[in-house]
Amino acid sequence: MSFFASDMEFDRCLSHESKPSTADGLTQEMVQTFNLDGQLEELALWLAQTWKDDHPMATANSEDFNACILAVTTELAIAAKAVGGPVGLVILTGASSVAIRRSCWRVLSGDCA
């Protein structure tokens, strides 16, 4: 897998960013929230785009979809093991499944091409 996907292409594919929320009486700087789902989707999207760069003829309506899911899942499992702790456990137990499928579908169907 090559990790040199275009940053502009990756940025264009992101549909949202994590935004800190505020609680009563606290500023955004005082309250930090971590949007794990959003972060996982950004990472999965980058990995799916990287996989697509190595497989330019891949399409969503073929076995390529499953191959993309397998490749991205493997890379996220490696990352989760490296992170460790509760976050690593959450990723390893399926928190990234929806993000992986969504990202592979978007990339292979041309939504991010």
Backbone as a printed PyTorch tensor [residue, N CA C, xyz], in Angstrom:
tensor([[[  0.8450,  -1.1670,   0.0000],
         [  0.0000,   0.0000,   0.0000],
         [  0.8920,   1.2330,   0.0000]],

        [[  0.6710,   2.1350,  -0.8660],
         [  1.4290,   3.3800,  -0.9310],
         [  0.7250,   4.4610,  -0.1300]],

        [[  1.4790,   5.2200,   0.6640],
         [  0.8770,   6.2340,   1.5250],
         [  1.1470,   7.6400,   1.0110]],

        [[  1.0220,   7.8510,  -0.2900],
         [  1.2780,   9.1600,  -0.8780],
         [  0.0640,   9.7050,  -1.6020]],

        [[ -1.1160,   9.5140,  -1.0470],
         [ -2.3420,  10.0290,  -1.6550],
         [ -2.3250,  11.5540,  -1.5910]],

        [[ -2.9270,  12.1620,  -2.5530],
         [ -2.9780,  13.6200,  -2.6290],
         [ -3.7240,  14.2150,  -1.4470]],

        [[ -3.0930,  15.1690,  -0.7590],
         [ -3.7470,  15.8170,   0.3790],
         [ -4.9700,  16.6020,  -0.0610]],

        [[ -4.9130,  17.2450,  -1.2290],
         [ -6.0660,  18.0090,  -1.7070],
         [ -7.2440,  17.0780,  -1.9520]],

        [[ -6.9780,  15.9280,  -2.5350],
         [ -8.0370,  14.9750,  -2.8230],
         [ -8.6350,  14.4640,  -1.5150]],

        [[ -7.7920,  14.1910,  -0.5400],
         [ -8.2540,  13.7230,   0.7640],
         [ -9.0920,  14.7890,   1.4450]],

        [[ -8.6230,  16.0330,   1.4610],
         [ -9.3620,  17.1200,   2.0970],
         [-10.7250,  17.3180,   1.4550]],

        [[-10.8150,  17.1720,   0.1380],
         [-12.0710,  17.3690,  -0.5690],
         [-13.0920,  16.3030,  -0.1850]],

        [[-12.6340,  15.1230,   0.1890],
         [-13.5240,  14.0250,   0.5210],
         [-14.0970,  14.1340,   1.9310]],

        [[-13.4530,  14.8820,   2.7840],
         [-13.9530,  14.9870,   4.1510],
         [-15.2100,  15.8210,   4.1770]],

        [[-16.2380,  15.2690,   4.7670],
         [-17.5160,  15.9730,   4.7820],
         [-17.7750,  16.6760,   6.0990]],

        [[-16.9770,  16.3790,   7.0870],
         [-17.1880,  17.0090,   8.3820],
         [-15.8810,  17.0610,   9.1440]],

        [[-15.8430,  17.8830,  10.1540],
         [-14.7040,  17.9550,  11.0520],
         [-15.2360,  17.9070,  12.4680]],

        [[-14.4250,  17.3880,  13.3470],
         [-14.8550,  17.3590,  14.7370],
         [-14.7990,  18.7660,  15.3050]],

        [[-15.8260,  19.1420,  16.0300],
         [-15.9280,  20.4770,  16.5940],
         [-16.1590,  20.3520,  18.0880]],

        [[-15.3890,  21.1010,  18.8660],
         [-15.6060,  21.0290,  20.3010],
         [-16.9460,  21.6320,  20.6890]],

        [[-17.5790,  21.0370,  21.6620],
         [-18.8420,  21.5570,  22.1490],
         [-18.5850,  22.4040,  23.3900]],

        [[-19.5670,  23.1830,  23.7560],
         [-19.4150,  23.9940,  24.9580],
         [-20.4400,  23.5740,  25.9850]],

        [[-20.0560,  23.6590,  27.2340],
         [-20.9760,  23.4140,  28.3360],
         [-21.2970,  24.7630,  28.9630]],

        [[-22.3330,  24.8110,  29.7740],
         [-22.7170,  26.0720,  30.4160],
         [-21.5440,  26.6640,  31.1890]],

        [[-21.1780,  27.8890,  30.8600],
         [-20.1340,  28.6010,  31.5790],
         [-18.7210,  28.2510,  31.1630]],

        [[-18.5300,  27.3520,  30.2340],
         [-17.1950,  26.9740,  29.8100],
         [-16.9700,  27.3870,  28.3640]],

        [[-15.7630,  27.8020,  28.0750],
         [-15.4250,  28.1600,  26.6980],
         [-15.0310,  26.8990,  25.9360]],

        [[-14.9330,  27.0060,  24.6310],
         [-14.5250,  25.8710,  23.8160],
         [-13.1160,  25.4220,  24.1730]],

        [[-12.2600,  26.3590,  24.5810],
         [-10.8980,  26.0060,  24.9560],
         [-10.8710,  25.1850,  26.2390]],

        [[-11.8490,  25.4070,  27.1030],
         [-11.8870,  24.7060,  28.3790],
         [-12.4650,  23.3000,  28.2440]],

        [[-13.2970,  23.1010,  27.2580],
         [-13.9470,  21.8100,  27.0690],
         [-13.3700,  21.1850,  25.8060]],

        [[-12.7770,  20.0220,  25.9790],
         [-12.2280,  19.3220,  24.8210],
         [-13.0450,  18.0510,  24.6080]],

        [[-13.5400,  17.8940,  23.4080],
         [-14.2520,  16.6650,  23.0790],
         [-13.4680,  15.9480,  22.0040]],

        [[-13.5590,  14.6740,  22.0100],
         [-12.8650,  13.8740,  21.0250],
         [-13.9070,  13.0820,  20.2610]],

        [[-14.0530,  13.3940,  19.0000],
         [-15.0180,  12.7210,  18.1390],
         [-14.3370,  11.5010,  17.5290]],

        [[-14.3930,  10.3740,  18.2180],
         [-13.7120,   9.1690,  17.7510],
         [-14.2510,   8.7100,  16.4030]],

        [[-15.5740,   8.7550,  16.2350],
         [-16.1560,   8.3220,  14.9610],
         [-15.6310,   9.1750,  13.8070]],

        [[-15.5890,  10.4820,  14.0090],
         [-15.0850,  11.3780,  12.9650],
         [-13.6190,  11.1400,  12.6640]],

        [[-12.8320,  10.9300,  13.7060],
         [-11.4040,  10.6640,  13.5170],
         [-11.1770,   9.3410,  12.7960]],

        [[-11.9400,   8.3270,  13.1630],
         [-11.8190,   7.0330,  12.4960],
         [-12.2270,   7.1260,  11.0300]],

        [[-13.2580,   7.9080,  10.7620],
         [-13.6870,   8.0570,   9.3710],
         [-12.6310,   8.7850,   8.5380]],

        [[-12.0220,   9.8020,   9.1030],
         [-10.9560,  10.5110,   8.3810],
         [ -9.7940,   9.5720,   8.0710]],

        [[ -9.3910,   8.7950,   9.0590],
         [ -8.2840,   7.8600,   8.8580],
         [ -8.6610,   6.7670,   7.8610]],

        [[ -9.8680,   6.2170,   7.9960],
         [-10.3230,   5.1740,   7.0750],
         [-10.4220,   5.7060,   5.6500]],

        [[-10.8640,   6.9370,   5.5040],
         [-10.9730,   7.5400,   4.1740],
         [ -9.5960,   7.6830,   3.5390]],

        [[ -8.6490,   8.1320,   4.3300],
         [ -7.2720,   8.2680,   3.8210],
         [ -6.7060,   6.9110,   3.4190]],

        [[ -6.9230,   5.8940,   4.2490],
         [ -6.4280,   4.5530,   3.9330],
         [ -7.1260,   3.9690,   2.7110]],

        [[ -8.4320,   4.1870,   2.5890],
         [ -9.1710,   3.6860,   1.4200],
         [ -8.6860,   4.3750,   0.1440]],

        [[ -8.4430,   5.6700,   0.2160],
         [ -7.9500,   6.3950,  -0.9570],
         [ -6.5540,   5.9030,  -1.3420]],

        [[ -5.7420,   5.6260,  -0.3490],
         [ -4.4050,   5.0940,  -0.6020],
         [ -4.4920,   3.7280,  -1.2720]],

        [[ -5.3990,   2.8810,  -0.7880],
         [ -5.5850,   1.5640,  -1.4000],
         [ -6.0650,   1.7270,  -2.8470]],

        [[ -6.9850,   2.6480,  -3.0730],
         [ -7.5080,   2.8970,  -4.4250],
         [ -6.4020,   3.3890,  -5.3540]],

        [[ -5.4930,   4.2060,  -4.8330],
         [ -4.3620,   4.6780,  -5.6490],
         [ -3.5270,   3.5080,  -6.1580]],

        [[ -3.4130,   2.4580,  -5.3340],
         [ -2.6640,   1.2690,  -5.7360],
         [ -3.4850,   0.3220,  -6.6120]],

        [[ -4.7840,   0.5230,  -6.6730],
         [ -5.6960,  -0.3270,  -7.4520],
         [ -6.6400,   0.5710,  -8.2590]],

        [[ -6.1300,   1.2700,  -9.2560],
         [ -6.9270,   2.2910,  -9.9610],
         [ -8.1490,   1.7600, -10.7040]],

        [[ -8.1950,   0.4870, -11.0300],
         [ -9.3340,  -0.0600, -11.7610],
         [-10.3990,  -0.6370, -10.8260]],

        [[-10.2010,  -0.5230,  -9.5340],
         [-11.1330,  -1.0850,  -8.5510],
         [-12.4730,  -0.3590,  -8.5890]],

        [[-13.5470,  -1.1280,  -8.3960],
         [-14.8940,  -0.5580,  -8.3800],
         [-15.6480,  -1.0300,  -7.1330]],

        [[-16.6850,  -0.2990,  -6.7810],
         [-17.4550,  -0.6120,  -5.5710],
         [-18.3120,  -1.8590,  -5.7330]],

        [[-18.7740,  -2.1320,  -6.9190],
         [-19.6790,  -3.2620,  -7.1510],
         [-18.9300,  -4.5060,  -7.5960]],

        [[-17.8780,  -4.8400,  -6.8600],
         [-17.0820,  -6.0190,  -7.1860],
         [-16.4030,  -6.5160,  -5.9120]],

        [[-15.5790,  -7.5300,  -6.0720],
         [-14.8070,  -8.0440,  -4.9330],
         [-13.7930,  -7.0120,  -4.4450]],

        [[-13.5570,  -5.9850,  -5.2440],
         [-12.6320,  -4.9300,  -4.8310],
         [-13.1070,  -4.2540,  -3.5490]],

        [[-14.4120,  -4.1520,  -3.3810],
         [-14.9740,  -3.5450,  -2.1760],
         [-14.5220,  -4.3160,  -0.9380]],

        [[-14.6280,  -5.6470,  -0.9950],
         [-14.1930,  -6.4810,   0.1290],
         [-12.6840,  -6.3880,   0.3400]],

        [[-11.9310,  -6.3160,  -0.7510],
         [-10.4730,  -6.1960,  -0.6350],
         [-10.0850,  -4.8740,   0.0210]],

        [[-10.7820,  -3.8080,  -0.3230],
         [-10.5370,  -2.5010,   0.2870],
         [-10.8420,  -2.5590,   1.7820]],

        [[-11.9750,  -3.1460,   2.1290],
         [-12.3550,  -3.2690,   3.5360],
         [-11.2980,  -4.0570,   4.3080]],

        [[-10.8240,  -5.1460,   3.7440],
         [ -9.8090,  -5.9590,   4.4000],
         [ -8.5160,  -5.1710,   4.6110]],

        [[ -8.0780,  -4.4510,   3.5820],
         [ -6.8360,  -3.6830,   3.6890],
         [ -6.9490,  -2.5720,   4.7320]],

        [[ -8.0430,  -1.8410,   4.7130],
         [ -8.2280,  -0.7340,   5.6590],
         [ -8.4020,  -1.2750,   7.0800]],

        [[ -9.1350,  -2.3660,   7.2320],
         [ -9.3170,  -2.9790,   8.5510],
         [ -7.9790,  -3.4290,   9.1310]],

        [[ -7.1480,  -4.0100,   8.2970],
         [ -5.8300,  -4.4600,   8.7420],
         [ -4.9820,  -3.2930,   9.2270]],

        [[ -4.9690,  -2.2150,   8.4530],
         [ -4.1720,  -1.0460,   8.8380],
         [ -4.7020,  -0.4120,  10.1260]],

        [[ -6.0210,  -0.3460,  10.2840],
         [ -6.5860,   0.2270,  11.5050],
         [ -6.3390,  -0.6770,  12.7110]],

        [[ -6.3110,  -1.9880,  12.5050],
         [ -5.9980,  -2.9020,  13.6050],
         [ -4.5590,  -2.7090,  14.0650]],

        [[ -3.6650,  -2.4960,  13.1260],
         [ -2.2680,  -2.2280,  13.4780],
         [ -2.1710,  -0.9240,  14.2670]],

        [[ -2.9020,   0.0890,  13.8140],
         [ -2.9010,   1.3740,  14.5180],
         [ -3.5070,   1.2310,  15.9120]],

        [[ -4.5830,   0.4720,  16.0350],
         [ -5.2380,   0.2850,  17.3320],
         [ -4.3150,  -0.4270,  18.3130]],

        [[ -3.5780,  -1.3940,  17.8180],
         [ -2.6280,  -2.1000,  18.6750],
         [ -1.5290,  -1.1470,  19.1450]],

        [[ -1.0830,  -0.2730,  18.2560],
         [ -0.0480,   0.6900,  18.6110],
         [ -0.5570,   1.7030,  19.6340]],

        [[ -1.8060,   2.1350,  19.4830],
         [ -2.3960,   3.1010,  20.4080],
         [ -2.6080,   2.4530,  21.7730]],

        [[ -3.1580,   1.2480,  21.7720],
         [ -3.4000,   0.5340,  23.0170],
         [ -4.4670,   1.1920,  23.8630]],

        [[ -4.5470,   0.7840,  25.0880],
         [ -5.4840,   1.3620,  26.0380],
         [ -6.9310,   1.2230,  25.6080]],

        [[ -7.7980,   2.0160,  26.2350],
         [ -9.2320,   1.9360,  25.9340],
         [ -9.5690,   2.2990,  24.4900]],

        [[ -8.8840,   3.2780,  23.9290],
         [ -9.1720,   3.6800,  22.5460],
         [ -8.8100,   2.5600,  21.5830]],

        [[ -7.6460,   1.9430,  21.7870],
         [ -7.2470,   0.8190,  20.9470],
         [ -8.2390,  -0.3270,  21.0410]],

        [[ -8.7140,  -0.5940,  22.2480],
         [ -9.6950,  -1.6600,  22.4510],
         [-11.0020,  -1.3500,  21.7470]],

        [[-11.4490,  -0.1150,  21.8250],
         [-12.6950,   0.2850,  21.1580],
         [-12.5740,   0.0880,  19.6440]],

        [[-11.4340,   0.4820,  19.0830],
         [-11.2200,   0.3220,  17.6360],
         [-11.1940,  -1.1550,  17.2710]],

        [[-10.4670,  -1.9600,  18.0550],
         [-10.3480,  -3.3890,  17.7600],
         [-11.6640,  -4.1440,  17.9080]],

        [[-12.5740,  -3.6310,  18.7080],
         [-13.8500,  -4.3300,  18.9190],
         [-14.9600,  -3.8370,  18.0070]],

        [[-14.6110,  -3.1090,  16.9660],
         [-15.5950,  -2.8120,  15.9420],
         [-16.0220,  -1.3710,  15.7830]],

        [[-15.4510,  -0.4570,  16.5270],
         [-15.8690,   0.9440,  16.4110],
         [-15.5970,   1.5140,  15.0280]],

        [[-14.6380,   0.9360,  14.3230],
         [-14.2690,   1.4720,  13.0160],
         [-15.0060,   0.8090,  11.8550]],

        [[-15.8440,  -0.1850,  12.1210],
         [-16.4860,  -0.9590,  11.0490],
         [-17.3070,  -0.0980,  10.0970]],

        [[-18.1450,   0.7690,  10.6360],
         [-18.9930,   1.6140,   9.7930],
         [-18.1340,   2.5910,   8.9940]],

        [[-17.1490,   3.1830,   9.6500],
         [-16.2720,   4.1370,   8.9650],
         [-15.5150,   3.4700,   7.8250]],

        [[-15.0640,   2.2620,   8.0390],
         [-14.3220,   1.5360,   6.9990],
         [-15.2100,   1.2470,   5.8030]],

        [[-16.3870,   0.6950,   6.0430],
         [-17.3000,   0.3820,   4.9260],
         [-17.7050,   1.6450,   4.1780]],

        [[-18.0440,   2.6870,   4.9130],
         [-18.4620,   3.9430,   4.2870],
         [-17.3210,   4.5380,   3.4480]],

        [[-16.1230,   4.5300,   3.9880],
         [-14.9820,   5.1160,   3.2850],
         [-14.6380,   4.3290,   2.0240]],

        [[-14.6010,   3.0110,   2.1250],
         [-14.3080,   2.2050,   0.9300],
         [-15.3740,   2.4110,  -0.1380]],

        [[-16.6360,   2.4590,   0.2680],
         [-17.7100,   2.6640,  -0.6990],
         [-17.5750,   4.0210,  -1.3890]],

        [[-17.3290,   5.0620,  -0.5990],
         [-17.1980,   6.4190,  -1.1650],
         [-16.0470,   6.4930,  -2.1600]],

        [[-14.9280,   5.9390,  -1.7950],
         [-13.7430,   5.9970,  -2.6560],
         [-13.9390,   5.1590,  -3.9150]],

        [[-14.4330,   3.9350,  -3.7640],
         [-14.5700,   3.0520,  -4.9230],
         [-15.7310,   3.4230,  -5.8380]],

        [[-16.7350,   4.0860,  -5.2870],
         [-17.8590,   4.4840,  -6.1410],
         [-17.6000,   5.8060,  -6.8570]],

        [[-16.5100,   6.4620,  -6.5310],
         [-16.1420,   7.6890,  -7.2290],
         [-16.5780,   8.9570,  -6.5290]],

        [[-17.1570,   8.8470,  -5.3350],
         [-17.5750,  10.0480,  -4.6060],
         [-16.3960,  10.9130,  -4.2090]],

        [[-15.2130,  10.3190,  -4.1490],
         [-14.0140,  11.0520,  -3.7220],
         [-12.9330,  11.0220,  -4.7960]],

        [[-13.2880,  10.6700,  -5.9950],
         [-12.2680,  10.5220,  -7.0380],
         [-11.7910,  11.8600,  -7.5570]]])
